[in-house]
Amino acid sequence: MIFSETTTTVAQQHGVLVLNKPSGPTSNRCLTAIKRLGQKKIGHAGTLDPMADGVLLLLLGQATKLSGFLLQSGCKIYDATVLLGRETSTWDAEGEIVQERPWEHVTASMVSEVLNSWQGDLEQIVPPYSAAKSNGQPLYRLARAGKDVPVKIKTVHIFQTEILSLDLPVVRFRVTCSSGTYIRSLAHSLGMRLLCGATLTKLTREYSHPFALSQAADLDELIRNPQSLPEQVHSIEEALPDWPVVSVNSETARRIRNGMPIACPADLTGAEQVLLKSDREILALARVSMDTTQGRMRPVLTVARGLWS
């Protein structure tokens, strides 16, 4: 794995880099490696734990403004491997073993029943070793300091679960879920329900809407060959494929840059969010709203996030 300094830099890109994060380094370390290639304006749309690998969306240039929009929309798909009979402090293989329990009573039908029960809205316990905060403090800091960690509950949505292999005490499954789902919590829940304990031992993010692992770039290859970076960057339009695109003329583009609402095209009936585009670039993310300033209600497009320099 290459993380050495590089003297080759590339002009600031604007778009989404789909990175195949390797297991081991933190997401921020991977982000820093790309930053050193000349990408000073950089962010992400959801991190992965160090142990996990797979799709990590890095936002470059103007695309850093997309973070909240990407996180609120779409789903994620994970390939998870869980070991039954063992519990750790972090609910994954990186933590200290806190308990080992018999698992021999578990059957394939019991595992299947638990996984099927997750589908739909699901309340899950936030892992005590996580970046979620309590009174401004990340939970992992409280846990590492030996302090009491408050139990936090969050609601997520599980679209689909599928057992990939079952070689007890090892269970491998695929889960399609909403953004923000803790797969470590699912592993912990599986162990609790089966009365044997469980820990997550391997995790691959296969998909983060709208990008799949097959579209991801290799980190080591990018560091070895920085000049290949531009061809790996996906456009803002590709990152928001479900958003209609409205092309505007130069006068309307001027109004948009001044933060003024513009008339909503009639063919956008039912749309809530759109991309506004001039002849050269994506100008803004906009929302459809109702305007009553002229004494009658009419749909207009208002800028939610400007993307111009």
Disulfide bonds with the S-S distance in Angstrom:
none
